[in-house]
Every structure is written in C-alpha cells, then in structure tokens.
Amino acid sequence: MATIDLIMPKMGESIIEATILKWNKAVGDTIEMDETILEIATDKVDTEVPSPVDGVLAEIKYQEGDVVAVGEVIAILSTEGEVIKSAPAPAAVEVTHEAPAPVADVAAPQAVAQTNGQYSAPATAVATATASRFYSPLVKNIAQKEGIAMAELETIPGTGREGRVTKKDILSYINGRSSAPIAIAAPIPQRATMPSASATPVAVSSMGGDVEIIEMDRMRKLIADHMVRSKQTSPHVTSYVEVDVTNLFNWRSKVKNKFQEKYGEKITFTPIFIEAVAKAINDFPMINVSVDGDKILRKKNINVGMAAALPSGNLIVPVIKNADHKSLLGLTKSVNDFATRARANKLKPDEIQGGTFTLTNVGTFGNVMGAPIINQPQAAIMATGAIRKKPAVIETEYGDVIAVRQMMFLSLSYDHRIVDGFLGGSFLRKVGDYLEAFDVNREI
C-alpha cells in the first residue's frame, strides 16, 4: 500500500504554525487531487489545503482547534484505497518517582487529592504538567510571557486533541483572567481537613430577555487581543493636522477616467496617501522603527500596511512591501489587488506580515478624523479623514482671501516610548506638505 504524508504547509516566510479550523473530509473518504481536505488559519488569514493526489484519507493526526507547526504531518493519504487504522496519540513522557504524589484535579486548582483518608499537596509543577498533558512550545511561551505558572496552566481547560491547551484556549483564558494572579494552594499538612465545597462559590450570571449574546468569531477575538495588547504595550499619543488637498482632489477628478482607460486600474486617494507617507518616512526614518526590550530597531525597508475591509466587517492589513520603490501606478495596482482579494478572503498569510508602518482611511466611513491604535510592533499608524469642502483663508499676491477648498484631517498615533512629539508632529506635517504640494499638472 502506498501512503503519502500530508504536512502542514509553509504559508509564508514568517509563518511557523497554523491552527486547524475544519476537516472537510473524514477518515475513509475518497479524495481527488486538488480537492480541499481541510481549512487552516494563520493569524487573520484562512487557507484551504488541497490534496496532492487521488486517494483516500487514511488517518487524521490532529483535530480541529489544534495548533500545528509548519512541516508536521497532519494526515496520511492512501493512494490504493486502504484505510490505516488510527493509532492513539503518543502519550506524554511519564516522570517516575519511588513514591509518586497524586496529581491535583485540573478542574479544581485548590482541591487536594485524597490518599488513605489523608490529604497531600499536589505534585511539583513540572511533574504535574508532564504527567497530565502535553503543552506546545507556543502555549508555553505565551504562558511565560503572561506570567502564568505551570500549576495555573494546568487549570486551563483544553479543547485540543486529548484535552490539550491550544493557542485559542490560553488567549481566551488570558482575556478573561483577573488582573490579580490566581493563588495556588500551598502545601497542606497531612492532617488538614478537606476544604468545604462552599468555600469557592461559582459566580453565575444571567441575561435578561432583552439581551442578545453573540459569540465572537475567531478573527474578532484576534483583533480584540491585538488591540488590548497594543494599548498595554505602547503609551499612545495622537497628533493632528489639517491639510488643503484641493490640487490633489482636482487632479484625480481630471485624470481618473483616462487613468482607468490607459492602465485598466481605478485610481483612488489611497495610493497617493501611501506615496506621501513613503516620502515622509525617507525624510524621518526614525518613525519606521520598533522596540525590542531596550533596543530600537530601525527598519530599512518601508513596508506600508493598508487597512482593508473584509466581508465580515472586520479589518485586515495587507502590506505593500518597499512602497518607496513603487511608482504611483505600481502603488495603485497593489492597493486595488489587495482590496479586491481582501473582500474575497483570498489574501495569503505572508501578505499581511512584515509591515513597518500602517495607514487607515477612516474617511471611507464619513469620519473626519480618528485616533487609531498602533499595529504592533510598529511605532506609528496614520489615519486619513474624509475630504470635505470648507471655507479657508488663502494667501495670494493681492492679499488674503476666503475660498472654498477641499480640506481633510490627518492623524498620527505613535508610541511615545520611542517617538517624541517633535518627531511625530514633524513627520505628520511633512506628509501634509507633500499632499498640499501635489502637482495639479502631473502626467499619468
């Protein structure tokens, strides 16, 4: 019998793992080449994994919700129709002691195991974790960063294979975790009495009939986690400038039809904004940075992320790599391509990685300004407001006059740990200067 290992595919240079969302096939199902076997998720991007051959799904090694490293075997395909009997998952390595201490019930962190009418303390954190279930390196790293001790990790219910704690489980636990650490029971003398069941009451909440409970989808949970983490990480400061974009507005109105006829692309304001941002970053390179401990990492590549709407209403940020090397036509093609594929859920995982600066257009929703949250680990994010006709004072050779102009607000939120007001304000003003100086006679 010929068998083929189906491995977790590498979805991008910086992608090291993915979550299994859904198995579209069950063990024993016949599969055609290029037919979707399962769906996986990396960050905000969902991807279908096709079959490389015609055959039968012989064995599934990971279940829905499991986080699997790139390159791991996730299933076995049989090309001759014979189904392999699924073998049990390898058990965790056991730690042997001459007199093993009983393992505490993971569902009740303060309960104590009973032995011959007496009560003993739980086993050590390492032994408990090893004897009860397996933890992936990702989960352990998250636990370490969040200050979750092994004994506390043991209390988190797992939805993965054989009760394993997945990335989703631990992030959900962290979001609902109290700011105060959970107290782990200290060793109790052997003659201590059993704690009363009423000592740890369970809080029960109920909703009235006028409240609808809506479960967050996976992407909304990710967004919520990113937003909270960004606010906890970076002290946010936001600066604003008002910009006269009359020349830019009139130029686009004049050339948009010709531009589409010549290049087959619809030109919006977004690629023009990105062009101005890339120029200003070259003028102020210390805005294109991130923090690593007490070190500042200055990025030599200018990779501008653009917030794009998904059909679900959520936002995703595809990244235009080396934006300063692209012409206005090249930026227009990139913006239109990303926007189209974002609406169709066709973005690739690598296309939302590696951003060094982010642009979001709140003007799309009719908002005149906004104070966006930094897209970690970047140091700044700029929002563009709606373009509105307003009376403005214009200096002419004949004196000041009041005229109707196309005006808009720009706002910049920046990480005050590494970007001071002088740098943030100067950078934002420079972007405005480039937009105000736009050549109304520019050739397409």
matplotlib code that plots the C-alpha trace (Angstrom):
import matplotlib.pyplot as plt

x = [0.0, 1.4, 0.9, 1.7, 2.2, 0.1, 2.2, 1.3, 2.2, 4.5, 2.3, 5.0, 8.5, 7.5, 4.7, 5.8, 2.5, -1.2, -4.5, -6.7, -10.1, -12.1, -11.6, -13.7, -13.0, -13.3, -11.2, -12.2, -13.4, -12.2, -10.3, -9.5, -6.3, -6.6, -9.8, -9.9, -9.1, -9.1, -9.0, -6.3, -5.8, -2.6, -3.2, -6.2, -6.0, -7.9, -6.5, -7.7, -5.3, -5.8, -4.9, -1.7, -3.0, -6.1, -6.7, -8.3, -7.9, -6.4, -5.5, -6.0, -3.3, -4.6, -8.1, -9.9, -8.5, -5.0, -2.1, 0.4, 3.9, 4.8, 6.2, 4.4, 2.5, -1.2, -2.7, -1.9, -3.3, -3.6, -3.3, -4.6, -7.8, -6.7, -7.6, -5.0, -6.3, -5.7, -3.1, -3.5, -1.6, 1.7, 1.4, 3.2, 6.5, 5.9, 8.0, 8.6, 9.1, 9.5, 6.5, 4.6, 2.4, -1.2, -2.0, -4.4, -7.7, -7.1, -10.7, -10.3, -7.0, -7.4, -8.6, -6.3, -6.0, -7.1, -4.9, -5.8, -8.1, -5.4, -4.6, -1.4, -0.2, -0.2, 2.9, 5.5, 4.6, 6.9, 5.8, 2.1, 2.4, 4.3, 2.0, -1.3, -1.0, 1.3, 1.9, 3.2, 6.2, 3.8, 1.5, 4.5, 5.9, 2.6, 2.2, 5.8, 5.2, 1.9, 3.4, 1.3, 2.9, 2.7, 0.3, -2.0, -1.6, -2.8, -6.2, -6.9, -9.5, -8.2, -10.2, -7.4, -6.7, -6.9, -7.6, -4.5, -4.5, -4.5, -3.4, -7.1, -7.7, -4.8, -5.6, -9.3, -8.2, -5.8, -8.6, -10.9, -8.2, -8.3, -5.6, -4.6, -2.8, -4.6, -3.4, -2.0, -2.7, 0.4, 1.3, -1.2, -0.3, -1.4, -4.0, -5.6, -9.4, -10.9, -11.9, -15.7, -17.3, -18.9, -15.5, -15.2, -18.5, -19.0, -20.3, -23.4, -24.6, -27.8, -29.0, -32.4, -34.7, -33.7, -30.1, -28.7, -25.5, -23.2, -20.1, -17.0, -15.7, -12.1, -10.9, -12.7, -11.0, -7.7, -8.4, -9.5, -6.4, -4.1, -5.9, -5.7, -2.1, -1.1, -2.6, -0.9, 2.4, 2.6, 1.8, -0.2, 0.0, -2.0, -1.2, -3.5, -3.0, -5.5, -4.4, -5.6, -5.8, -7.6, -4.9, -4.8, -8.6, -8.9, -6.0, -7.7, -11.1, -9.4, -7.4, -9.4, -11.2, -8.1, -6.1, -8.5, -8.7, -4.9, -4.0, -7.2, -6.9, -9.2, -7.1, -8.3, -6.8, -5.1, -2.1, -1.5, -1.5, 0.8, 3.2, 3.3, 3.8, 6.8, 8.4, 8.0, 9.4, 12.5, 12.7, 12.1, 13.4, 13.1, 9.3, 10.0, 11.1, 10.0, 11.1, 12.9, 13.4, 15.6, 16.8, 15.3, 15.1, 15.2, 13.7, 15.5, 12.6, 9.5, 6.6, 3.3, 0.2, -3.2, -6.3, -8.9, -12.4, -13.5, -17.0, -17.5, -16.9, -13.6, -10.4, -7.2, -3.9, -2.2, 1.3, 2.8, 6.5, 9.1, 6.4, 9.0, 10.3, 6.9, 5.5, 2.0, 0.8, 2.5, 1.0, -2.4, -2.2, -1.1, -3.9, -6.6, -5.3, -5.2, -8.6, -10.2, -8.7, -9.4, -13.1, -12.9, -10.9, -8.1, -5.1, -2.1, -0.6, 2.7, 0.9, -0.2, 3.3, 6.3, 4.6, 6.7, 4.0, 0.2, -2.3, -6.0, -8.6, -11.4, -12.7, -14.2, -16.9, -17.5, -15.4, -13.4, -10.7, -9.7, -7.2, -6.2, -4.4, -0.9, -0.4, 2.3, 5.2, 5.2, 5.7, 3.1, -0.2, -1.7, -5.4, -6.8, -10.2, -12.9, -12.2, -14.7, -15.4, -14.7, -14.0, -10.3, -8.0, -5.7, -2.7, -2.4, -0.3, -3.3, -3.8, -5.7, -8.9, -11.5, -12.2, -13.9, -11.2, -11.0, -9.8, -9.0, -7.5, -4.6, -3.9, -0.9, -0.9, 2.6, 4.5, 5.7, 8.4, 10.5, 8.7, 8.5, 6.1, 8.7, 9.3, 5.7, 4.4, 7.1, 6.5, 2.8, 3.3, 5.6, 3.0, 0.6, 3.1, 3.6, -0.2, -0.6, 2.3, 0.8, 1.3, -2.1, -0.4, 1.2, 1.3, -0.2]
y = [0.0, 3.4, 6.2, 9.9, 12.2, 15.4, 18.1, 21.5, 23.8, 26.8, 29.8, 32.5, 33.3, 34.3, 31.7, 28.9, 27.4, 27.3, 26.3, 23.6, 25.2, 22.4, 19.0, 18.8, 15.1, 12.2, 9.1, 6.7, 9.4, 9.3, 12.4, 13.8, 15.7, 19.4, 18.8, 20.6, 18.3, 20.9, 24.6, 26.2, 29.6, 31.7, 35.0, 36.5, 34.5, 31.3, 28.9, 25.7, 22.8, 20.7, 17.0, 16.5, 13.1, 11.0, 8.6, 8.1, 9.9, 7.2, 8.9, 12.2, 13.1, 16.4, 17.6, 20.9, 23.6, 22.2, 24.5, 22.6, 23.6, 24.0, 20.8, 18.5, 15.6, 16.3, 13.4, 10.3, 9.6, 6.2, 6.0, 2.5, 2.9, 1.0, 2.9, 2.8, 2.1, 5.3, 4.8, 6.5, 9.7, 9.2, 9.6, 12.2, 11.2, 9.9, 11.0, 8.1, 8.6, 6.0, 7.5, 9.4, 12.2, 12.2, 14.8, 17.5, 17.7, 20.2, 21.3, 22.4, 24.1, 24.3, 20.8, 18.3, 14.6, 12.1, 9.2, 6.7, 9.3, 11.9, 14.8, 15.6, 18.6, 18.4, 17.2, 19.7, 21.9, 20.1, 16.6, 17.6, 19.1, 16.2, 13.5, 15.2, 16.5, 17.9, 21.7, 23.0, 25.4, 28.2, 27.7, 27.6, 30.8, 32.6, 31.4, 32.5, 36.0, 36.4, 35.2, 32.0, 29.4, 25.7, 25.0, 27.7, 26.4, 23.1, 24.6, 25.9, 23.6, 22.4, 21.9, 20.4, 16.7, 14.7, 17.8, 19.8, 23.5, 25.3, 28.9, 29.8, 28.3, 30.2, 33.5, 33.2, 32.4, 35.4, 37.8, 36.7, 36.4, 38.6, 41.2, 39.5, 36.2, 33.1, 31.9, 28.3, 26.3, 26.0, 22.5, 21.4, 19.4, 15.8, 16.1, 19.2, 18.9, 18.8, 22.4, 22.9, 22.9, 26.2, 27.8, 28.6, 29.7, 29.8, 33.2, 32.7, 35.5, 35.6, 37.8, 39.2, 38.6, 41.9, 41.0, 39.0, 37.1, 37.0, 34.8, 36.5, 34.8, 33.8, 36.9, 39.3, 37.5, 38.0, 41.7, 42.2, 40.6, 42.7, 45.9, 45.3, 44.2, 47.3, 49.6, 47.7, 47.8, 51.3, 54.7, 56.2, 59.9, 61.2, 64.4, 66.1, 68.4, 69.8, 69.7, 71.5, 68.8, 70.9, 70.4, 66.6, 66.4, 68.3, 66.3, 63.0, 64.2, 65.2, 62.1, 59.2, 58.2, 58.5, 56.6, 53.7, 53.6, 53.6, 51.2, 49.3, 50.4, 52.7, 55.3, 56.2, 58.5, 55.7, 55.1, 58.9, 58.9, 55.9, 57.7, 60.7, 58.5, 56.7, 60.0, 61.3, 58.2, 58.7, 62.2, 60.9, 57.3, 57.1, 56.8, 53.5, 51.6, 49.1, 48.3, 45.1, 45.4, 48.5, 48.5, 50.4, 48.5, 50.9, 49.2, 49.9, 48.7, 50.8, 48.4, 50.2, 48.3, 49.4, 48.6, 46.9, 45.7, 42.1, 40.8, 40.1, 43.8, 43.1, 44.8, 43.2, 44.9, 43.7, 45.1, 46.8, 45.9, 48.5, 51.1, 53.8, 51.9, 51.8, 54.3, 55.7, 53.2, 50.3, 51.5, 51.7, 48.2, 46.9, 48.8, 47.6, 44.0, 43.8, 45.4, 43.0, 39.9, 41.0, 41.2, 37.7, 36.3, 35.5, 37.1, 35.0, 34.8, 36.3, 39.3, 40.6, 40.2, 42.4, 45.9, 48.8, 51.5, 51.4, 53.6, 53.5, 55.6, 56.5, 58.9, 55.8, 55.8, 59.5, 60.3, 63.5, 62.2, 59.3, 58.2, 54.7, 52.1, 51.2, 48.0, 46.2, 46.0, 49.2, 52.6, 54.6, 54.5, 57.3, 57.9, 59.9, 61.6, 62.4, 65.2, 68.0, 71.4, 74.1, 77.8, 78.5, 81.5, 81.6, 83.9, 85.5, 88.2, 90.5, 89.7, 87.1, 85.7, 83.3, 80.5, 77.1, 74.4, 70.6, 70.0, 66.9, 65.9, 63.6, 62.0, 60.1, 57.8, 56.9, 55.0, 57.7, 55.4, 56.0, 58.7, 62.1, 64.9, 66.7, 63.7, 62.6, 66.1, 66.9, 63.6, 64.2, 67.8, 66.5, 64.1, 67.0, 69.2, 66.5, 66.3, 70.1, 70.4, 67.8, 68.9, 69.5, 69.1, 65.8, 63.4, 59.9]
z = [0.0, -1.0, 1.5, 1.4, 4.4, 4.2, 6.0, 7.4, 4.5, 4.9, 4.2, 4.3, 5.4, 8.9, 9.5, 11.8, 12.7, 11.8, 13.5, 12.0, 11.6, 9.9, 8.4, 5.2, 4.9, 7.4, 7.6, 4.8, 2.5, -1.2, -2.2, -5.6, -6.5, -5.6, -3.6, -0.3, 2.7, 5.5, 6.3, 8.4, 9.8, 10.3, 12.2, 10.3, 7.1, 6.4, 3.8, 2.2, 2.0, -1.2, -1.7, -3.7, -5.0, -5.7, -2.9, 0.5, 3.8, 5.8, 9.1, 10.8, 13.3, 14.6, 15.4, 14.8, 17.0, 17.3, 16.6, 14.4, 13.5, 9.8, 8.4, 10.8, 9.4, 9.9, 8.0, 5.9, 2.5, 0.9, -2.8, -3.1, -1.1, 2.1, 5.3, 8.1, 11.5, 13.5, 16.2, 19.5, 20.0, 21.8, 25.5, 27.4, 28.9, 32.4, 35.3, 37.7, 41.4, 44.1, 45.9, 43.3, 44.7, 43.4, 40.7, 41.6, 39.7, 36.8, 37.0, 40.7, 41.2, 45.0, 45.6, 47.2, 46.3, 48.9, 50.0, 52.7, 54.5, 54.4, 52.1, 50.4, 48.3, 44.5, 42.8, 41.6, 38.7, 36.2, 37.2, 37.2, 33.7, 32.3, 33.8, 32.8, 29.3, 26.6, 26.1, 22.7, 22.7, 21.6, 24.6, 27.0, 25.5, 25.9, 29.4, 30.3, 28.8, 30.7, 34.0, 34.1, 36.3, 35.4, 38.2, 36.9, 33.3, 34.5, 35.4, 31.9, 30.1, 26.8, 23.6, 21.6, 21.0, 24.2, 26.2, 25.1, 25.6, 22.2, 21.5, 21.3, 24.8, 26.5, 24.8, 25.8, 29.3, 29.4, 28.2, 31.0, 33.6, 36.6, 36.9, 40.2, 39.8, 40.8, 44.2, 44.0, 47.2, 49.4, 50.7, 53.3, 56.4, 56.2, 58.9, 57.4, 56.8, 53.4, 52.2, 52.1, 48.7, 49.6, 50.2, 46.4, 45.2, 41.4, 40.0, 37.9, 35.6, 33.7, 30.9, 30.5, 27.5, 26.0, 25.6, 22.7, 23.3, 20.3, 20.3, 18.9, 15.8, 15.6, 13.8, 16.2, 19.1, 17.5, 16.8, 20.4, 21.7, 19.4, 20.4, 24.1, 23.9, 21.8, 24.5, 27.2, 25.4, 23.9, 25.5, 22.7, 21.7, 18.7, 16.7, 14.1, 11.2, 8.7, 5.0, 1.9, -0.8, -3.4, -6.0, -5.3, -5.4, -8.7, -10.3, -9.5, -10.8, -14.0, -14.7, -13.2, -16.4, -18.5, -15.9, -16.0, -19.8, -20.0, -17.3, -16.5, -12.9, -10.9, -9.0, -5.5, -3.0, -1.0, -3.3, -3.3, 0.5, 0.6, -1.8, 0.5, 3.6, 2.0, 1.0, 4.6, 6.1, 4.0, 5.5, 9.0, 9.2, 13.0, 12.5, 10.8, 13.9, 16.5, 20.1, 21.3, 25.0, 25.5, 21.8, 18.9, 15.6, 12.6, 9.5, 6.3, 4.2, 4.0, 4.1, 4.4, 5.6, 4.4, 6.4, 4.2, 5.0, 5.0, 4.1, 7.8, 8.7, 10.3, 9.1, 7.8, 7.0, 3.8, 3.4, 0.4, 0.6, -0.4, -1.0, -1.6, -4.7, -6.4, -8.9, -8.4, -10.9, -9.0, -5.7, -7.4, -8.7, -5.3, -3.4, -5.8, -5.8, -2.0, -1.6, -4.1, -2.6, 0.9, 0.0, -1.4, 1.5, -0.9, 0.8, 1.6, 5.1, 4.0, 2.6, 6.0, 7.6, 7.8, 7.9, 9.3, 9.2, 8.8, 7.1, 7.8, 5.9, 8.4, 5.7, 4.0, 6.7, 6.5, 9.6, 9.6, 11.9, 14.2, 16.8, 15.6, 17.7, 16.8, 14.9, 17.0, 16.8, 14.7, 16.2, 14.4, 12.4, 10.4, 9.7, 6.9, 7.3, 4.8, 2.3, 2.8, 1.2, 3.7, 3.6, 4.1, 4.1, 1.2, 0.8, -2.6, -4.1, -3.7, 0.0, 1.9, 0.6, 1.8, -0.7, -0.8, -0.5, -0.3, 3.3, 5.3, 8.7, 9.1, 12.5, 13.7, 16.7, 17.9, 20.5, 23.0, 24.3, 21.2, 19.2, 20.8, 19.9, 17.8, 15.6, 15.4, 14.7, 12.2, 10.3, 10.1, 9.0, 6.3, 4.9, 4.8, 3.0, 0.3, -0.2, -0.4, -2.9, -5.2, -8.9, -10.5, -13.9, -13.1, -16.0, -15.7]

ax = plt.figure().add_subplot(projection="3d")
ax.plot(x, y, z, "-o")
ax.set_aspect("equal")
plt.show()
